[in-house]
Structure formats: C-alpha cells, structure tokens
Amino acid sequence: MKQYHVIFTPEAQDQLAALYGYIADAASPESAERYINAIVTHCEGLQTFPNRGTCRDDIRPGLRITNYKKRTVIAFAVDVEMVTIVGIYYGGRNYEADLQFDL
C-alpha cells in the first residue's frame, strides 16, 4: 500500500499553536496537549488513505476537507506523494473565506 508524506504548512502550525493556547487557557495545558496530539495523529492518518473527506474545488482547486470530532475542520491537498495540511479551523471559524483569501 502506498504511503504519502504528511506535512503541515506554517499557517497550519500557527493555527495548531493558537488552538493549543485557547484550550490551555480555557481548560488546562494537559487537555490542550491531548487535543492537539489527537489532531496531528488524525492528520498523519492521511498517509494511507489521503483522498477521504470532501473535495472542495469550489474554494480552491485540489482542496479537501475533513473533520476531527465535529469541532475541527482540517483543510488539505493531495499530490502524487504528499498530503499538505493547509489549515486547522476550530469551532466554526470561516475556513472558506480564509482559504479563498489565501489564493
């Protein structure tokens, strides 16, 4: 079975860091660490079956969207050997407008 390499853009890394800070302030650093690690693990699961989720070519060509625990939207793109995580959006943030603006 083919394995894809999963990478996180600097923007996605910044979004994970901001989400960590939000959860750490609202709950605890331990809870934030668990949640962020679970999101990263979920993203790394795209190595073996990257074309899951919903295709959103209407936002950006090649963009796919999946969810983690119905609260976090993960935006990513798949090419021949790589899955690029382009955004992590928590709690109903308007990922559509953000990703269209990035074009």
Gaussian input, Z-matrix of N, CA and C with variables (Angstrom, degrees):
# hf/3-21g

backbone

0 1
 N
 C     1     B1
 C     2     B2     1     A1
 N     3     B3     2     A2     1     D1
 C     4     B4     3     A3     2     D2
 C     5     B5     4     A4     3     D3
 N     6     B6     5     A5     4     D4
 C     7     B7     6     A6     5     D5
 C     8     B8     7     A7     6     D6
 N     9     B9     8     A8     7     D7
 C    10    B10     9     A9     8     D8
 C    11    B11    10    A10     9     D9
 N    12    B12    11    A11    10    D10
 C    13    B13    12    A12    11    D11
 C    14    B14    13    A13    12    D12
 N    15    B15    14    A14    13    D13
 C    16    B16    15    A15    14    D14
 C    17    B17    16    A16    15    D15
 N    18    B18    17    A17    16    D16
 C    19    B19    18    A18    17    D17
 C    20    B20    19    A19    18    D18
 N    21    B21    20    A20    19    D19
 C    22    B22    21    A21    20    D20
 C    23    B23    22    A22    21    D21
 N    24    B24    23    A23    22    D22
 C    25    B25    24    A24    23    D23
 C    26    B26    25    A25    24    D24
 N    27    B27    26    A26    25    D25
 C    28    B28    27    A27    26    D26
 C    29    B29    28    A28    27    D27
 N    30    B30    29    A29    28    D28
 C    31    B31    30    A30    29    D29
 C    32    B32    31    A31    30    D30
 N    33    B33    32    A32    31    D31
 C    34    B34    33    A33    32    D32
 C    35    B35    34    A34    33    D33
 N    36    B36    35    A35    34    D34
 C    37    B37    36    A36    35    D35
 C    38    B38    37    A37    36    D36
 N    39    B39    38    A38    37    D37
 C    40    B40    39    A39    38    D38
 C    41    B41    40    A40    39    D39
 N    42    B42    41    A41    40    D40
 C    43    B43    42    A42    41    D41
 C    44    B44    43    A43    42    D42
 N    45    B45    44    A44    43    D43
 C    46    B46    45    A45    44    D44
 C    47    B47    46    A46    45    D45
 N    48    B48    47    A47    46    D46
 C    49    B49    48    A48    47    D47
 C    50    B50    49    A49    48    D48
 N    51    B51    50    A50    49    D49
 C    52    B52    51    A51    50    D50
 C    53    B53    52    A52    51    D51
 N    54    B54    53    A53    52    D52
 C    55    B55    54    A54    53    D53
 C    56    B56    55    A55    54    D54
 N    57    B57    56    A56    55    D55
 C    58    B58    57    A57    56    D56
 C    59    B59    58    A58    57    D57
 N    60    B60    59    A59    58    D58
 C    61    B61    60    A60    59    D59
 C    62    B62    61    A61    60    D60
 N    63    B63    62    A62    61    D61
 C    64    B64    63    A63    62    D62
 C    65    B65    64    A64    63    D63
 N    66    B66    65    A65    64    D64
 C    67    B67    66    A66    65    D65
 C    68    B68    67    A67    66    D66
 N    69    B69    68    A68    67    D67
 C    70    B70    69    A69    68    D68
 C    71    B71    70    A70    69    D69
 N    72    B72    71    A71    70    D70
 C    73    B73    72    A72    71    D71
 C    74    B74    73    A73    72    D72
 N    75    B75    74    A74    73    D73
 C    76    B76    75    A75    74    D74
 C    77    B77    76    A76    75    D75
 N    78    B78    77    A77    76    D76
 C    79    B79    78    A78    77    D77
 C    80    B80    79    A79    78    D78
 N    81    B81    80    A80    79    D79
 C    82    B82    81    A81    80    D80
 C    83    B83    82    A82    81    D81
 N    84    B84    83    A83    82    D82
 C    85    B85    84    A84    83    D83
 C    86    B86    85    A85    84    D84
 N    87    B87    86    A86    85    D85
 C    88    B88    87    A87    86    D86
 C    89    B89    88    A88    87    D87
 N    90    B90    89    A89    88    D88
 C    91    B91    90    A90    89    D89
 C    92    B92    91    A91    90    D90
 N    93    B93    92    A92    91    D91
 C    94    B94    93    A93    92    D92
 C    95    B95    94    A94    93    D93
 N    96    B96    95    A95    94    D94
 C    97    B97    96    A96    95    D95
 C    98    B98    97    A97    96    D96
 N    99    B99    98    A98    97    D97
 C   100   B100    99    A99    98    D98
 C   101   B101   100   A100    99    D99
 N   102   B102   101   A101   100   D100
 C   103   B103   102   A102   101   D101
 C   104   B104   103   A103   102   D102
 N   105   B105   104   A104   103   D103
 C   106   B106   105   A105   104   D104
 C   107   B107   106   A106   105   D105
 N   108   B108   107   A107   106   D106
 C   109   B109   108   A108   107   D107
 C   110   B110   109   A109   108   D108
 N   111   B111   110   A110   109   D109
 C   112   B112   111   A111   110   D110
 C   113   B113   112   A112   111   D111
 N   114   B114   113   A113   112   D112
 C   115   B115   114   A114   113   D113
 C   116   B116   115   A115   114   D114
 N   117   B117   116   A116   115   D115
 C   118   B118   117   A117   116   D116
 C   119   B119   118   A118   117   D117
 N   120   B120   119   A119   118   D118
 C   121   B121   120   A120   119   D119
 C   122   B122   121   A121   120   D120
 N   123   B123   122   A122   121   D121
 C   124   B124   123   A123   122   D122
 C   125   B125   124   A124   123   D123
 N   126   B126   125   A125   124   D124
 C   127   B127   126   A126   125   D125
 C   128   B128   127   A127   126   D126
 N   129   B129   128   A128   127   D127
 C   130   B130   129   A129   128   D128
 C   131   B131   130   A130   129   D129
 N   132   B132   131   A131   130   D130
 C   133   B133   132   A132   131   D131
 C   134   B134   133   A133   132   D132
 N   135   B135   134   A134   133   D133
 C   136   B136   135   A135   134   D134
 C   137   B137   136   A136   135   D135
 N   138   B138   137   A137   136   D136
 C   139   B139   138   A138   137   D137
 C   140   B140   139   A139   138   D138
 N   141   B141   140   A140   139   D139
 C   142   B142   141   A141   140   D140
 C   143   B143   142   A142   141   D141
 N   144   B144   143   A143   142   D142
 C   145   B145   144   A144   143   D143
 C   146   B146   145   A145   144   D144
 N   147   B147   146   A146   145   D145
 C   148   B148   147   A147   146   D146
 C   149   B149   148   A148   147   D147
 N   150   B150   149   A149   148   D148
 C   151   B151   150   A150   149   D149
 C   152   B152   151   A151   150   D150
 N   153   B153   152   A152   151   D151
 C   154   B154   153   A153   152   D152
 C   155   B155   154   A154   153   D153
 N   156   B156   155   A155   154   D154
 C   157   B157   156   A156   155   D155
 C   158   B158   157   A157   156   D156
 N   159   B159   158   A158   157   D157
 C   160   B160   159   A159   158   D158
 C   161   B161   160   A160   159   D159
 N   162   B162   161   A161   160   D160
 C   163   B163   162   A162   161   D161
 C   164   B164   163   A163   162   D162
 N   165   B165   164   A164   163   D163
 C   166   B166   165   A165   164   D164
 C   167   B167   166   A166   165   D165
 N   168   B168   167   A167   166   D166
 C   169   B169   168   A168   167   D167
 C   170   B170   169   A169   168   D168
 N   171   B171   170   A170   169   D169
 C   172   B172   171   A171   170   D170
 C   173   B173   172   A172   171   D171
 N   174   B174   173   A173   172   D172
 C   175   B175   174   A174   173   D173
 C   176   B176   175   A175   174   D174
 N   177   B177   176   A176   175   D175
 C   178   B178   177   A177   176   D176
 C   179   B179   178   A178   177   D177
 N   180   B180   179   A179   178   D178
 C   181   B181   180   A180   179   D179
 C   182   B182   181   A181   180   D180
 N   183   B183   182   A182   181   D181
 C   184   B184   183   A183   182   D182
 C   185   B185   184   A184   183   D183
 N   186   B186   185   A185   184   D184
 C   187   B187   186   A186   185   D185
 C   188   B188   187   A187   186   D186
 N   189   B189   188   A188   187   D187
 C   190   B190   189   A189   188   D188
 C   191   B191   190   A190   189   D189
 N   192   B192   191   A191   190   D190
 C   193   B193   192   A192   191   D191
 C   194   B194   193   A193   192   D192
 N   195   B195   194   A194   193   D193
 C   196   B196   195   A195   194   D194
 C   197   B197   196   A196   195   D195
 N   198   B198   197   A197   196   D196
 C   199   B199   198   A198   197   D197
 C   200   B200   199   A199   198   D198
 N   201   B201   200   A200   199   D199
 C   202   B202   201   A201   200   D200
 C   203   B203   202   A202   201   D201
 N   204   B204   203   A203   202   D202
 C   205   B205   204   A204   203   D203
 C   206   B206   205   A205   204   D204
 N   207   B207   206   A206   205   D205
 C   208   B208   207   A207   206   D206
 C   209   B209   208   A208   207   D207
 N   210   B210   209   A209   208   D208
 C   211   B211   210   A210   209   D209
 C   212   B212   211   A211   210   D210
 N   213   B213   212   A212   211   D211
 C   214   B214   213   A213   212   D212
 C   215   B215   214   A214   213   D213
 N   216   B216   215   A215   214   D214
 C   217   B217   216   A216   215   D215
 C   218   B218   217   A217   216   D216
 N   219   B219   218   A218   217   D217
 C   220   B220   219   A219   218   D218
 C   221   B221   220   A220   219   D219
 N   222   B222   221   A221   220   D220
 C   223   B223   222   A222   221   D221
 C   224   B224   223   A223   222   D222
 N   225   B225   224   A224   223   D223
 C   226   B226   225   A225   224   D224
 C   227   B227   226   A226   225   D225
 N   228   B228   227   A227   226   D226
 C   229   B229   228   A228   227   D227
 C   230   B230   229   A229   228   D228
 N   231   B231   230   A230   229   D229
 C   232   B232   231   A231   230   D230
 C   233   B233   232   A232   231   D231
 N   234   B234   233   A233   232   D232
 C   235   B235   234   A234   233   D233
 C   236   B236   235   A235   234   D234
 N   237   B237   236   A236   235   D235
 C   238   B238   237   A237   236   D236
 C   239   B239   238   A238   237   D237
 N   240   B240   239   A239   238   D238
 C   241   B241   240   A240   239   D239
 C   242   B242   241   A241   240   D240
 N   243   B243   242   A242   241   D241
 C   244   B244   243   A243   242   D242
 C   245   B245   244   A244   243   D243
 N   246   B246   245   A245   244   D244
 C   247   B247   246   A246   245   D245
 C   248   B248   247   A247   246   D246
 N   249   B249   248   A248   247   D247
 C   250   B250   249   A249   248   D248
 C   251   B251   250   A250   249   D249
 N   252   B252   251   A251   250   D250
 C   253   B253   252   A252   251   D251
 C   254   B254   253   A253   252   D252
 N   255   B255   254   A254   253   D253
 C   256   B256   255   A255   254   D254
 C   257   B257   256   A256   255   D255
 N   258   B258   257   A257   256   D256
 C   259   B259   258   A258   257   D257
 C   260   B260   259   A259   258   D258
 N   261   B261   260   A260   259   D259
 C   262   B262   261   A261   260   D260
 C   263   B263   262   A262   261   D261
 N   264   B264   263   A263   262   D262
 C   265   B265   264   A264   263   D263
 C   266   B266   265   A265   264   D264
 N   267   B267   266   A266   265   D265
 C   268   B268   267   A267   266   D266
 C   269   B269   268   A268   267   D267
 N   270   B270   269   A269   268   D268
 C   271   B271   270   A270   269   D269
 C   272   B272   271   A271   270   D270
 N   273   B273   272   A272   271   D271
 C   274   B274   273   A273   272   D272
 C   275   B275   274   A274   273   D273
 N   276   B276   275   A275   274   D274
 C   277   B277   276   A276   275   D275
 C   278   B278   277   A277   276   D276
 N   279   B279   278   A278   277   D277
 C   280   B280   279   A279   278   D278
 C   281   B281   280   A280   279   D279
 N   282   B282   281   A281   280   D280
 C   283   B283   282   A282   281   D281
 C   284   B284   283   A283   282   D282
 N   285   B285   284   A284   283   D283
 C   286   B286   285   A285   284   D284
 C   287   B287   286   A286   285   D285
 N   288   B288   287   A287   286   D286
 C   289   B289   288   A288   287   D287
 C   290   B290   289   A289   288   D288
 N   291   B291   290   A290   289   D289
 C   292   B292   291   A291   290   D290
 C   293   B293   292   A292   291   D291
 N   294   B294   293   A293   292   D292
 C   295   B295   294   A294   293   D293
 C   296   B296   295   A295   294   D294
 N   297   B297   296   A296   295   D295
 C   298   B298   297   A297   296   D296
 C   299   B299   298   A298   297   D297
 N   300   B300   299   A299   298   D298
 C   301   B301   300   A300   299   D299
 C   302   B302   301   A301   300   D300
 N   303   B303   302   A302   301   D301
 C   304   B304   303   A303   302   D302
 C   305   B305   304   A304   303   D303
 N   306   B306   305   A305   304   D304
 C   307   B307   306   A306   305   D305
 C   308   B308   307   A307   306   D306

   B1=1.4429
   B2=1.5306
   B3=1.3157
   B4=1.4491
   B5=1.5263
   B6=1.3179
   B7=1.4626
   B8=1.5296
   B9=1.2974
   B10=1.4579
   B11=1.5235
   B12=1.3043
   B13=1.4622
   B14=1.5243
   B15=1.3271
   B16=1.4623
   B17=1.5276
   B18=1.3383
   B19=1.4655
   B20=1.5314
   B21=1.3171
   B22=1.4622
   B23=1.5207
   B24=1.3196
   B25=1.4656
   B26=1.5285
   B27=1.3253
   B28=1.4715
   B29=1.5370
   B30=1.3362
   B31=1.4675
   B32=1.5283
   B33=1.3211
   B34=1.4678
   B35=1.5309
   B36=1.3238
   B37=1.4607
   B38=1.5280
   B39=1.3346
   B40=1.4736
   B41=1.5281
   B42=1.3257
   B43=1.4636
   B44=1.5269
   B45=1.3243
   B46=1.4671
   B47=1.5292
   B48=1.3256
   B49=1.4674
   B50=1.5306
   B51=1.3325
   B52=1.4691
   B53=1.5290
   B54=1.3196
   B55=1.4574
   B56=1.5279
   B57=1.3258
   B58=1.4617
   B59=1.5369
   B60=1.3257
   B61=1.4646
   B62=1.5186
   B63=1.3164
   B64=1.4633
   B65=1.5314
   B66=1.3296
   B67=1.4661
   B68=1.5316
   B69=1.3256
   B70=1.4656
   B71=1.5202
   B72=1.3428
   B73=1.4694
   B74=1.5205
   B75=1.3259
   B76=1.4621
   B77=1.5236
   B78=1.3387
   B79=1.4727
   B80=1.5229
   B81=1.3367
   B82=1.4642
   B83=1.5216
   B84=1.3347
   B85=1.4634
   B86=1.5303
   B87=1.3174
   B88=1.4643
   B89=1.5245
   B90=1.3287
   B91=1.4694
   B92=1.5207
   B93=1.3263
   B94=1.4646
   B95=1.5201
   B96=1.3137
   B97=1.4715
   B98=1.5255
   B99=1.3203
   B100=1.4716
   B101=1.5244
   B102=1.3295
   B103=1.4648
   B104=1.5286
   B105=1.3092
   B106=1.4674
   B107=1.5290
   B108=1.3201
   B109=1.4670
   B110=1.5250
   B111=1.3241
   B112=1.4621
   B113=1.5268
   B114=1.3220
   B115=1.4677
   B116=1.5238
   B117=1.3208
   B118=1.4708
   B119=1.5280
   B120=1.3194
   B121=1.4649
   B122=1.5250
   B123=1.3293
   B124=1.4657
   B125=1.5304
   B126=1.3229
   B127=1.4702
   B128=1.5265
   B129=1.3085
   B130=1.4588
   B131=1.5282
   B132=1.3239
   B133=1.4559
   B134=1.5241
   B135=1.3256
   B136=1.4637
   B137=1.5291
   B138=1.3257
   B139=1.4739
   B140=1.5193
   B141=1.3129
   B142=1.4619
   B143=1.5234
   B144=1.3066
   B145=1.4555
   B146=1.5235
   B147=1.3296
   B148=1.4573
   B149=1.5259
   B150=1.3128
   B151=1.4646
   B152=1.5210
   B153=1.3212
   B154=1.4614
   B155=1.5226
   B156=1.2825
   B157=1.4538
   B158=1.5190
   B159=1.3035
   B160=1.4491
   B161=1.5153
   B162=1.3125
   B163=1.4574
   B164=1.5283
   B165=1.3283
   B166=1.4689
   B167=1.5197
   B168=1.3339
   B169=1.4620
   B170=1.5260
   B171=1.3365
   B172=1.4592
   B173=1.5310
   B174=1.3194
   B175=1.4651
   B176=1.5195
   B177=1.3208
   B178=1.4653
   B179=1.5218
   B180=1.3284
   B181=1.4659
   B182=1.5332
   B183=1.3331
   B184=1.4598
   B185=1.5223
   B186=1.3245
   B187=1.4713
   B188=1.5214
   B189=1.3258
   B190=1.4549
   B191=1.5280
   B192=1.3266
   B193=1.4619
   B194=1.5290
   B195=1.3228
   B196=1.4560
   B197=1.5199
   B198=1.3102
   B199=1.4638
   B200=1.5152
   B201=1.3241
   B202=1.4512
   B203=1.5236
   B204=1.3101
   B205=1.4754
   B206=1.5259
   B207=1.3035
   B208=1.4708
   B209=1.5247
   B210=1.3077
   B211=1.4659
   B212=1.5243
   B213=1.3154
   B214=1.4517
   B215=1.5208
   B216=1.3305
   B217=1.4540
   B218=1.5220
   B219=1.3139
   B220=1.4642
   B221=1.5183
   B222=1.3257
   B223=1.4636
   B224=1.5230
   B225=1.3385
   B226=1.4561
   B227=1.5128
   B228=1.3187
   B229=1.4624
   B230=1.5240
   B231=1.3204
   B232=1.4629
   B233=1.5191
   B234=1.3341
   B235=1.4614
   B236=1.5232
   B237=1.2989
   B238=1.4629
   B239=1.5251
   B240=1.3197
   B241=1.4585
   B242=1.5210
   B243=1.3443
   B244=1.4493
   B245=1.5253
   B246=1.3179
   B247=1.4651
   B248=1.5262
   B249=1.3194
   B250=1.4594
   B251=1.5211
   B252=1.3237
   B253=1.4637
   B254=1.5212
   B255=1.3388
   B256=1.4641
   B257=1.5185
   B258=1.3409
   B259=1.4586
   B260=1.5103
   B261=1.3250
   B262=1.4691
   B263=1.5300
   B264=1.3296
   B265=1.4597
   B266=1.5206
   B267=1.3186
   B268=1.4624
   B269=1.5259
   B270=1.3097
   B271=1.4586
   B272=1.5113
   B273=1.3030
   B274=1.4551
   B275=1.5142
   B276=1.3259
   B277=1.4706
   B278=1.5214
   B279=1.2948
   B280=1.4641
   B281=1.5286
   B282=1.3163
   B283=1.4644
   B284=1.5249
   B285=1.3317
   B286=1.4598
   B287=1.5263
   B288=1.3185
   B289=1.4601
   B290=1.5242
   B291=1.3167
   B292=1.4665
   B293=1.5223
   B294=1.3140
   B295=1.4593
   B296=1.5144
   B297=1.3291
   B298=1.4536
   B299=1.5124
   B300=1.3204
   B301=1.4604
   B302=1.5215
   B303=1.3410
   B304=1.4711
   B305=1.5167
   B306=1.3369
   B307=1.4560
   B308=1.5067
   A1=109.09
   A2=115.74
   A3=121.46
   A4=111.05
   A5=115.89
   A6=122.58
   A7=108.88
   A8=116.18
   A9=122.32
   A10=108.93
   A11=115.41
   A12=121.71
   A13=107.25
   A14=117.91
   A15=122.58
   A16=108.86
   A17=115.01
   A18=120.26
   A19=109.28
   A20=115.70
   A21=123.04
   A22=108.37
   A23=117.27
   A24=119.93
   A25=108.83
   A26=117.43
   A27=119.41
   A28=111.77
   A29=117.66
   A30=120.76
   A31=111.09
   A32=116.56
   A33=120.31
   A34=110.44
   A35=117.06
   A36=120.46
   A37=110.65
   A38=116.53
   A39=120.48
   A40=110.93
   A41=116.32
   A42=120.03
   A43=110.81
   A44=117.35
   A45=120.22
   A46=110.98
   A47=116.39
   A48=120.26
   A49=110.87
   A50=116.82
   A51=120.38
   A52=110.56
   A53=117.09
   A54=121.05
   A55=110.77
   A56=116.48
   A57=120.53
   A58=109.91
   A59=116.12
   A60=120.36
   A61=112.55
   A62=116.13
   A63=120.80
   A64=111.12
   A65=116.31
   A66=119.97
   A67=111.05
   A68=116.97
   A69=120.32
   A70=110.69
   A71=117.25
   A72=120.96
   A73=111.76
   A74=116.85
   A75=120.99
   A76=113.04
   A77=116.50
   A78=120.06
   A79=109.25
   A80=115.84
   A81=120.55
   A82=109.00
   A83=116.92
   A84=119.28
   A85=112.62
   A86=117.05
   A87=120.31
   A88=111.00
   A89=116.24
   A90=120.57
   A91=110.59
   A92=115.72
   A93=120.02
   A94=110.79
   A95=116.76
   A96=121.30
   A97=110.88
   A98=117.12
   A99=120.90
   A100=111.18
   A101=116.97
   A102=120.91
   A103=110.89
   A104=117.11
   A105=120.51
   A106=110.19
   A107=117.49
   A108=119.90
   A109=111.62
   A110=117.23
   A111=120.60
   A112=111.14
   A113=117.94
   A114=120.66
   A115=110.26
   A116=116.89
   A117=120.96
   A118=110.31
   A119=117.06
   A120=121.01
   A121=110.85
   A122=116.50
   A123=120.98
   A124=110.18
   A125=116.67
   A126=120.91
   A127=111.10
   A128=117.23
   A129=120.66
   A130=111.84
   A131=117.11
   A132=121.47
   A133=112.73
   A134=116.69
   A135=120.39
   A136=111.98
   A137=117.68
   A138=121.77
   A139=111.80
   A140=117.50
   A141=120.26
   A142=114.19
   A143=118.44
   A144=121.05
   A145=108.47
   A146=117.47
   A147=120.34
   A148=115.67
   A149=117.87
   A150=118.78
   A151=113.26
   A152=116.41
   A153=120.52
   A154=108.80
   A155=115.75
   A156=119.48
   A157=110.86
   A158=115.16
   A159=122.52
   A160=110.30
   A161=116.36
   A162=121.57
   A163=108.03
   A164=117.13
   A165=121.85
   A166=110.90
   A167=115.30
   A168=120.49
   A169=111.71
   A170=117.59
   A171=120.97
   A172=111.87
   A173=117.00
   A174=121.30
   A175=110.40
   A176=115.07
   A177=122.06
   A178=107.17
   A179=118.39
   A180=119.96
   A181=111.67
   A182=115.50
   A183=121.27
   A184=115.33
   A185=117.47
   A186=120.84
   A187=110.23
   A188=115.47
   A189=122.43
   A190=107.82
   A191=115.39
   A192=122.02
   A193=108.04
   A194=115.69
   A195=121.50
   A196=107.45
   A197=116.53
   A198=120.99
   A199=110.39
   A200=114.10
   A201=120.98
   A202=107.20
   A203=117.08
   A204=124.11
   A205=113.63
   A206=117.23
   A207=124.07
   A208=113.90
   A209=119.33
   A210=122.10
   A211=112.49
   A212=116.28
   A213=119.87
   A214=109.62
   A215=115.82
   A216=122.20
   A217=108.18
   A218=115.19
   A219=121.39
   A220=107.23
   A221=116.09
   A222=122.24
   A223=107.82
   A224=116.13
   A225=119.56
   A226=111.39
   A227=115.33
   A228=122.81
   A229=107.94
   A230=115.45
   A231=121.95
   A232=108.30
   A233=115.68
   A234=118.59
   A235=107.96
   A236=118.20
   A237=122.53
   A238=113.29
   A239=118.47
   A240=121.22
   A241=114.35
   A242=117.54
   A243=119.12
   A244=111.63
   A245=114.65
   A246=122.89
   A247=105.92
   A248=116.05
   A249=121.04
   A250=108.94
   A251=115.78
   A252=121.04
   A253=106.31
   A254=116.06
   A255=119.75
   A256=113.15
   A257=117.44
   A258=118.64
   A259=112.84
   A260=114.55
   A261=123.53
   A262=105.73
   A263=116.98
   A264=121.85
   A265=109.65
   A266=116.05
   A267=122.08
   A268=111.39
   A269=115.23
   A270=121.61
   A271=116.04
   A272=118.26
   A273=120.67
   A274=115.85
   A275=117.98
   A276=119.62
   A277=109.38
   A278=117.04
   A279=122.83
   A280=110.09
   A281=115.76
   A282=120.50
   A283=111.41
   A284=118.08
   A285=120.44
   A286=111.04
   A287=116.65
   A288=120.63
   A289=110.93
   A290=116.81
   A291=121.38
   A292=110.88
   A293=117.27
   A294=120.57
   A295=112.88
   A296=118.53
   A297=120.73
   A298=110.34
   A299=116.97
   A300=121.63
   A301=110.26
   A302=117.18
   A303=121.34
   A304=112.40
   A305=118.28
   A306=120.25
   A307=109.74
   D1=134.65
   D2=-179.08
   D3=-68.99
   D4=138.52
   D5=176.47
   D6=-111.79
   D7=131.26
   D8=176.00
   D9=-97.83
   D10=152.73
   D11=175.35
   D12=-91.35
   D13=128.91
   D14=-179.78
   D15=-102.72
   D16=126.30
   D17=176.37
   D18=-125.81
   D19=155.34
   D20=177.62
   D21=-112.38
   D22=129.00
   D23=175.50
   D24=-66.96
   D25=160.66
   D26=175.57
   D27=-57.09
   D28=-35.21
   D29=178.40
   D30=-64.44
   D31=-42.87
   D32=178.37
   D33=-64.94
   D34=-39.08
   D35=177.28
   D36=-63.65
   D37=-41.26
   D38=177.23
   D39=-63.43
   D40=-39.52
   D41=179.36
   D42=-65.96
   D43=-39.31
   D44=176.10
   D45=-63.32
   D46=-41.26
   D47=179.07
   D48=-64.42
   D49=-41.67
   D50=178.46
   D51=-65.67
   D52=-40.10
   D53=177.92
   D54=-64.45
   D55=-40.26
   D56=175.67
   D57=-57.10
   D58=-48.62
   D59=-179.60
   D60=-60.70
   D61=-41.86
   D62=179.42
   D63=-62.19
   D64=-48.30
   D65=-178.52
   D66=-68.98
   D67=-39.00
   D68=179.25
   D69=-61.38
   D70=-39.63
   D71=178.20
   D72=-71.46
   D73=-40.10
   D74=-176.12
   D75=-78.94
   D76=-30.60
   D77=-176.13
   D78=-125.86
   D79=-85.82
   D80=178.47
   D81=-163.45
   D82=157.65
   D83=175.78
   D84=-59.81
   D85=-33.29
   D86=179.26
   D87=-65.63
   D88=-43.75
   D89=177.77
   D90=-63.37
   D91=-41.80
   D92=179.06
   D93=-62.04
   D94=-44.26
   D95=179.63
   D96=-60.66
   D97=-45.11
   D98=179.30
   D99=-61.53
   D100=-45.22
   D101=-177.02
   D102=-66.45
   D103=-45.56
   D104=-179.86
   D105=-64.18
   D106=-43.73
   D107=177.59
   D108=-60.99
   D109=-37.72
   D110=178.81
   D111=-67.23
   D112=-38.27
   D113=176.41
   D114=-64.01
   D115=-46.19
   D116=179.76
   D117=-60.73
   D118=-43.50
   D119=177.68
   D120=-61.66
   D121=-41.88
   D122=177.43
   D123=-60.25
   D124=-44.86
   D125=178.37
   D126=-63.31
   D127=-42.73
   D128=179.62
   D129=-63.87
   D130=-22.47
   D131=175.33
   D132=-65.55
   D133=-15.09
   D134=176.86
   D135=-71.08
   D136=-7.49
   D137=177.88
   D138=-57.44
   D139=-37.99
   D140=-172.12
   D141=-99.19
   D142=-22.58
   D143=179.05
   D144=-147.20
   D145=76.83
   D146=-170.13
   D147=-78.03
   D148=-18.30
   D149=-175.10
   D150=-90.42
   D151=31.88
   D152=175.51
   D153=-87.79
   D154=179.25
   D155=-179.00
   D156=82.56
   D157=-161.86
   D158=-176.12
   D159=-112.13
   D160=131.23
   D161=175.86
   D162=-73.72
   D163=130.14
   D164=-179.89
   D165=-126.20
   D166=57.74
   D167=176.61
   D168=-62.51
   D169=-19.48
   D170=177.88
   D171=-67.87
   D172=-22.90
   D173=178.11
   D174=-92.65
   D175=-47.50
   D176=-177.27
   D177=-158.67
   D178=133.15
   D179=179.87
   D180=-56.67
   D181=129.69
   D182=177.86
   D183=83.91
   D184=-0.23
   D185=-177.66
   D186=-77.29
   D187=138.26
   D188=173.80
   D189=-126.01
   D190=151.54
   D191=-178.24
   D192=-128.11
   D193=135.86
   D194=170.01
   D195=-137.11
   D196=170.58
   D197=-177.94
   D198=-122.50
   D199=153.79
   D200=170.47
   D201=-121.06
   D202=117.47
   D203=177.67
   D204=53.66
   D205=30.74
   D206=175.66
   D207=60.76
   D208=4.84
   D209=-179.52
   D210=-115.89
   D211=-16.75
   D212=-175.24
   D213=-126.95
   D214=126.28
   D215=176.56
   D216=-97.02
   D217=130.68
   D218=177.64
   D219=-112.36
   D220=119.24
   D221=178.64
   D222=-102.62
   D223=132.05
   D224=-177.05
   D225=-150.55
   D226=164.63
   D227=177.01
   D228=-130.55
   D229=147.41
   D230=-178.27
   D231=-119.55
   D232=131.17
   D233=170.08
   D234=-121.08
   D235=-161.34
   D236=-171.96
   D237=-58.19
   D238=-40.64
   D239=-176.01
   D240=-130.18
   D241=1.23
   D242=-170.41
   D243=-138.37
   D244=146.05
   D245=170.22
   D246=-111.93
   D247=122.95
   D248=179.79
   D249=-108.06
   D250=117.62
   D251=175.84
   D252=-81.79
   D253=112.84
   D254=-175.44
   D255=-97.31
   D256=-16.66
   D257=179.53
   D258=-167.50
   D259=147.85
   D260=175.79
   D261=-125.94
   D262=113.90
   D263=-173.61
   D264=-119.73
   D265=120.77
   D266=-174.24
   D267=-107.57
   D268=142.16
   D269=167.63
   D270=64.01
   D271=41.80
   D272=174.03
   D273=81.26
   D274=14.84
   D275=176.14
   D276=-59.74
   D277=150.50
   D278=-176.59
   D279=-81.57
   D280=79.89
   D281=-178.20
   D282=-66.91
   D283=-30.33
   D284=-178.18
   D285=-61.53
   D286=-49.32
   D287=179.97
   D288=-64.93
   D289=-40.75
   D290=-179.36
   D291=-62.74
   D292=-45.08
   D293=-177.46
   D294=-73.54
   D295=-31.66
   D296=175.10
   D297=-69.33
   D298=-37.28
   D299=179.68
   D300=-63.88
   D301=-35.54
   D302=-177.81
   D303=-64.34
   D304=-20.13
   D305=-179.78
   D306=-65.62

